[in-house]
């Protein structure tokens, strides 16, 4: 759904009591006990596994002596974080259904609708002079607004705003008088003015991934090999090559480094989600961190067992934590270079070229996986070949070279606005 015209001001705030000269009225939500009972049962069904896992997480973090123990603790924590998103959402909805309300506050020239719990909620602020057609509506029995019963609504730009529930015709006359008295403005009747219908203010709605926008996601030409972010990426990828040639880095060092780069990609993906979804990232962010973190924890254990300790590592393959920490300490120059490369691309391309326009949270959450999975298939295949041949330096250099080629191609494709628009629209 693309909304047009006038846009109210939104903020999170407190439900303030009436001040002098301000009209305030609360509308408690109508309660559907059948819906509340069903939601409560579902919420309990999700909370019980979360409580059981929480106990396991506490026990896991209380005592661990090896990398294997740490991975188990991280995996359980990530699973709990992702799983908890559902009961948090359901509990929030349940609290709204039980205790939620709408409150209108009208002062000089301003009309506010508070939506939330008695203390905290979301506030939408409207200009009374631009509100139109205040009326009472009686929705059909099975319509989307049936839960409200008879309610008030008005037009604002191209949008219809509803508030209140279980009200009567007599209250409409009283409400109109109260608004006029408190604001000093009479709500007009009729159509919107042309300037009140101009411009889109809600270009992408996450619940509607098919929504399109008129703005181009990328401002400027597609990236090339000479683009600053591409050059930065190539330079950052040359650091492990220099480490292999001049510092004697081996296969395990390179594999751990590329695992850490995947973590960096995940970090900046959360930053991108925050730009796209803003406050919505408080719900989607933990879910992404949960399943991505679980994937990364198991992935590191696989890399450590296969490439660092080897399949014949014996009891020591469980992983001494001091040795694991030293792996990352030794790699800090390359880690810093890769982090700065991704940070520069995020600032230069995602923000600077307005690539966030037209993206949805759902697509952004899945974006890192295709790049990371294919990248690691390439390096694991090359790493297996290096192990088979006895880890000669030339083979390791080839593996790094292949990774650089793939990284650059993936980078150019990711930041090609035309290619991304075709993928999102489903066109060939």
C-alpha positions in Angstrom: 0.0 0.0 0.0 1.5 3.4 -1.1 0.2 6.3 0.9 0.1 9.8 -0.6 -0.3 13.3 0.4 -0.2 14.8 3.9 1.8 12.8 6.4 1.2 13.0 10.1 4.0 13.4 12.6 4.9 10.1 14.4 6.7 9.7 17.7 6.8 7.4 20.7 5.7 9.1 23.8 3.7 9.0 27.1 0.0 9.2 27.5 -0.2 12.6 29.1 -3.3 13.7 31.1 -5.3 16.7 30.0 -3.7 20.1 30.3 -5.5 23.4 30.5 -7.1 24.2 27.2 -6.6 20.7 25.9 -9.4 18.3 25.2 -8.6 14.7 26.0 -10.7 11.5 25.7 -9.7 7.8 26.0 -11.2 5.0 23.9 -10.5 1.6 25.4 -10.2 -1.3 22.9 -13.1 -3.6 22.6 -12.1 -7.0 24.0 -12.7 -10.2 22.1 -12.2 -12.9 24.7 -12.2 -15.7 22.1 -9.3 -14.1 20.3 -7.6 -13.3 23.6 -7.9 -16.9 24.7 -6.5 -18.3 21.5 -3.6 -15.9 21.5 -2.8 -16.6 25.1 -2.7 -20.4 24.4 -0.3 -19.8 21.4 1.8 -17.4 23.5 2.2 -20.0 26.3 3.1 -22.7 23.7 6.0 -20.5 22.5 7.1 -19.3 25.9 7.6 -22.8 27.4 10.4 -23.9 25.0 12.0 -20.4 25.5 12.0 -20.9 29.3 13.5 -24.4 28.9 16.2 -23.2 26.5 16.9 -20.2 28.7 17.8 -22.5 31.5 20.1 -24.4 29.2 21.7 -21.2 28.1 22.4 -20.2 31.7 24.0 -23.6 32.4 26.1 -23.4 29.2 27.5 -20.0 30.0 28.1 -20.9 33.6 30.8 -23.4 32.7 32.7 -24.0 29.5 36.3 -25.0 29.0 36.6 -25.5 25.2 35.6 -24.1 21.9 33.0 -26.9 21.6 31.3 -25.7 24.8 31.4 -22.1 23.7 29.8 -23.0 20.3 27.0 -24.8 22.1 26.4 -21.8 24.4 26.5 -19.4 21.4 24.2 -21.6 19.3 21.6 -22.0 22.1 21.8 -18.2 22.8 21.2 -17.5 19.1 18.3 -20.0 18.9 16.7 -18.4 22.0 17.1 -14.9 20.6 15.5 -15.8 17.3 12.7 -17.9 18.9 11.9 -15.2 21.5 10.8 -12.8 18.7 7.5 -14.7 18.3 6.4 -14.7 22.1 7.5 -11.1 22.4 5.3 -10.0 19.6 2.4 -12.2 20.8 2.8 -11.0 24.4 2.8 -7.3 23.2 -0.4 -7.9 21.1 -2.0 -9.7 24.1 -1.2 -6.7 26.4 -2.7 -4.4 23.8 -5.8 -6.5 23.5 -6.2 -6.5 27.3 -5.1 -3.0 28.3 -4.6 -1.1 25.1 -6.5 2.1 24.2 -6.6 5.1 22.0 -6.5 8.6 23.4 -7.2 11.8 21.5 -5.8 15.1 22.6 -6.8 18.3 20.9 -5.1 21.6 21.4 -4.6 24.8 19.4 -4.4 23.7 15.8 -3.3 20.1 16.6 -5.1 16.8 16.9 -3.1 13.8 18.4 -4.0 10.1 18.5 -2.2 8.1 21.1 -2.2 4.3 20.5 -0.7 1.9 23.1 -0.8 0.9 26.7 -1.9 3.3 29.5 1.7 4.6 29.9 3.6 4.3 26.6 2.6 4.2 22.9 2.8 5.7 19.5 1.5 9.2 18.9 0.3 10.5 15.5 -0.1 14.3 15.2 -2.4 15.9 12.7 -3.0 19.5 11.6 -6.7 20.2 12.3 -6.9 22.8 9.5 -6.1 20.0 7.0 -8.5 17.3 8.5 -11.7 16.7 6.5 -15.0 15.0 6.7 -15.2 13.9 10.3 -17.9 11.2 10.4 -19.1 8.1 12.1 -18.8 4.8 10.3 -20.6 1.5 11.1 -18.5 -1.4 9.5 -20.0 -4.6 8.2 -20.1 -7.5 10.5 -17.2 -9.4 8.9 -15.1 -6.5 7.7 -11.6 -5.6 8.8 -13.0 -2.8 11.0 -15.7 -4.9 12.6 -13.7 -5.2 15.8 -14.2 -1.4 16.4 -17.9 -1.4 16.0 -19.3 2.1 15.2 -16.3 4.4 15.2 -15.1 7.9 14.2 -12.9 8.6 11.1 -11.7 11.5 9.1 -9.8 12.1 5.8 -6.2 13.4 5.8 -4.7 13.9 2.4 -5.4 10.7 0.5 -5.7 8.6 3.6 -8.6 7.7 5.9 -7.9 7.8 9.7 -10.1 5.8 12.1 -10.2 6.0 15.9 -12.6 5.1 18.7 -14.9 2.2 19.1 -18.5 1.6 20.1 -19.5 5.2 19.7 -22.9 6.7 18.8 -24.2 9.4 16.4 -24.8 11.8 19.3 -21.2 11.6 20.3 -20.1 12.7 16.8 -21.8 16.1 17.2 -20.2 16.5 20.7 -16.8 15.5 19.4 -16.9 18.0 16.5 -17.8 20.8 19.0 -15.0 19.8 21.4 -12.4 19.8 18.6 -13.5 23.2 17.4 -13.5 24.6 20.9 -10.0 23.2 21.8 -8.3 23.8 18.5 -10.0 27.0 17.3 -10.6 25.3 13.9 -13.7 23.8 12.3 -13.0 20.5 10.5 -14.0 21.2 6.9 -16.0 19.0 4.5 -15.2 18.1 0.9 -12.3 17.1 -1.2 -8.6 17.5 -0.6 -6.7 20.4 -2.1 -4.2 19.4 -4.9 -1.2 20.2 -2.6 -2.6 17.9 0.0 -2.6 14.9 -2.4 1.0 15.4 -3.7 4.0 13.1 -3.0 4.3 9.6 -1.6 5.0 9.4 2.1 5.0 5.7 2.7 7.0 4.4 -0.3 7.6 0.9 1.0 5.5 -1.0 3.5 7.3 -4.1 4.9 4.1 -6.0 5.2 3.6 -5.6 1.4 6.9 -6.7 -0.2 5.4 -6.3 -3.7 5.0 -2.5 -3.2 6.9 -0.6 -5.8 8.3 3.0 -5.7 8.9 5.6 -8.4 12.3 6.6 -7.1 15.3 4.9 -8.5 17.1 2.9 -5.7 20.5 3.9 -7.1 21.4 7.5 -7.8 24.2 7.3 -10.4 25.8 4.8 -12.8 26.5 1.2 -11.8 29.8 0.4 -10.1 32.9 -0.6 -12.0 36.3 -2.0 -11.2 37.5 1.6 -10.8 34.8 2.6 -8.3 36.2 3.6 -4.9 34.3 0.9 -3.0 35.5 -1.8 -5.5 39.1 -0.7 -5.3 38.8 -0.6 -1.5 37.4 -4.2 -1.5 40.3 -5.4 -3.7 42.9 -3.8 -1.5 41.4 -5.3 1.6 41.4 -8.8 0.0 45.1 -8.4 -0.9 46.0 -8.2 2.8 45.5 -12.0 3.3 47.4 -12.6 0.1 50.3 -10.5 1.5 50.1 -12.4 4.8 50.3 -15.7 2.9 53.3 -14.7 0.8 55.3 -12.6 3.3 54.1 -13.6 6.8 53.7 -17.3 6.3 49.9 -17.5 6.9 48.6 -21.0 6.4 45.2 -22.4 5.3 43.7 -22.3 8.8 44.5 -18.5 9.1 42.8 -17.8 5.8 39.7 -19.8 6.6 39.3 -18.2 10.1 39.7 -14.8 8.4 37.0 -15.4 5.9 34.7 -16.7 8.6 35.3 -13.4 10.5 34.4 -11.5 7.3 31.1 -13.3 7.2 30.5 -11.9 10.7 31.3 -8.4 9.5 28.8 -8.8 6.6 26.2 -9.8 9.1 26.9 -6.8 11.3 26.5 -4.4 8.4 23.4 -6.2 7.3 21.8 -5.3 10.7 22.8 -1.7 10.1 21.1 -1.8 6.7 18.0 -3.3 8.3 18.0 -0.4 10.8 18.1 2.1 8.0 15.3 0.4 6.1 13.0 -0.5 9.0 14.0 2.0 11.6 12.1 1.1 14.8 11.0 -2.2 13.2 14.6 -3.5 13.5 13.9 -3.9 17.3 11.8 -6.9 16.3 13.4 -8.1 13.0 17.0 -7.5 14.2 17.0 -10.1 17.0 15.4 -12.7 14.7 18.1 -12.1 12.1 20.9 -12.2 14.7 19.4 -15.3 16.1 19.4 -17.5 13.0 22.5 -15.9 11.5 24.4 -16.2 14.8 23.4 -19.9 15.0 24.7 -20.5 11.5 28.0 -18.7 12.2 28.6 -20.6 15.5 28.2 -24.0 13.8 30.1 -22.8 10.8 33.1 -21.8 12.9 33.2 -25.2 14.7 33.2 -26.9 11.3 36.1 -24.7 10.0 38.1 -25.1 13.2 37.7 -28.9 13.3 38.4 -29.4 9.6 41.1 -26.8 8.8 42.7 -25.7 12.1 42.9 -28.9 14.1 42.3 -31.4 11.3 40.2 -34.5 11.4 42.8 -36.3 13.4 43.1 -33.7 16.1 42.0 -36.1 18.9 40.9 -34.7 22.2 42.6 -31.4 21.4 40.1 -30.8 18.6 37.6 -29.6 21.2 39.5 -26.3 21.0 41.5 -24.5 23.6 39.9 -21.0 24.0 43.3 -19.3 24.4 44.5 -20.8 21.2 41.3 -19.7 19.4 41.6 -16.1 20.7 45.2 -16.0 19.5 44.0 -16.9 15.9 42.1 -13.7 15.7 44.8 -11.6 17.4 47.3 -12.7 14.7 44.9 -11.7 12.0 44.0 -8.3 13.2 45.5 -6.3 10.3 43.4 -8.2 7.7 40.3 -8.2 9.9 40.6 -4.4 10.3 41.1 -4.0 6.5 38.0 -6.1 5.7 35.9 -4.3 8.3 36.9 -0.9 6.9 36.2 -2.0 3.4 32.6 -3.1 4.2 32.1 0.1 6.3 33.2 2.2 3.4 30.8 0.4 1.0 28.0 0.8 3.5 28.6 4.5 3.7 29.4 5.2 0.1 26.9 2.9 -1.6 24.0 2.0 0.7 23.7 5.5 2.2 25.4 7.7 -0.3 23.8 6.2 -3.4 20.4 5.8 -1.6 20.4 2.0 -2.2 18.1 1.6 0.7 15.2 3.0 -1.3 12.8 0.3 -2.6 14.2 -2.4 -0.3 12.2 -4.4 2.1 13.2 -6.0 5.4 12.4 -9.5 4.1 14.8 -9.1 1.2 17.5 -7.5 3.2 17.4 -10.2 5.9 18.1 -12.9 3.2 20.7 -10.9 1.2 23.9 -12.0 3.1 23.3 -15.7 2.7 23.7 -16.1 -1.0 27.0 -14.2 -0.9 28.3 -16.0 2.1 27.3 -19.5 1.3 28.7 -19.4 -2.3 31.9 -17.7 -1.1 32.5 -20.4 1.4 31.8 -23.1 -1.0 34.6 -21.7 -3.2 37.1 -21.4 -0.4 36.2 -24.7 1.2 36.7 -26.5 -2.1 40.0 -24.7 -2.6 40.9 -25.4 1.0 40.2 -29.1 0.5 42.4 -29.1 -2.5 45.1 -27.4 -0.6 44.9 -30.0 2.2 45.0 -32.8 -0.4 48.1 -31.4 -2.0 49.8 -30.8 1.3 49.0 -27.1 1.6 51.5 -25.6 -0.9 51.6 -21.8 -0.9 50.8 -21.5 -4.6 47.5 -23.4 -4.1 46.6 -21.2 -1.2 47.3 -18.1 -3.3 45.0 -19.5 -6.0 42.2 -19.9 -3.4 42.6 -16.3 -2.3 42.6 -15.2 -5.9 39.4 -17.0 -6.6 37.8 -15.5 -3.5 38.8 -12.0 -4.7 37.3 -12.6 -8.1 34.1 -13.9 -6.6 34.0 -11.0 -4.1 34.3 -8.4 -6.7 31.7 -9.9 -9.0 29.3 -10.2 -6.1 30.0 -6.6 -5.0 29.3 -5.3 -8.5 26.1 -7.3 -8.8 24.9 -6.3 -5.4 25.3 -2.6 -6.2 23.9 -2.7 -9.7 20.5 -1.0 -9.3 19.2 -2.4 -12.6 20.0 -6.0 -11.7 18.5 -5.7 -8.2 15.3 -4.1 -9.6 14.9 -7.0 -12.0 15.3 -9.5 -9.2 12.8 -7.7 -7.0 10.2 -7.4 -9.8 10.7 -11.0 -10.9 11.5 -10.0 -14.5 14.1 -11.9 -16.5 
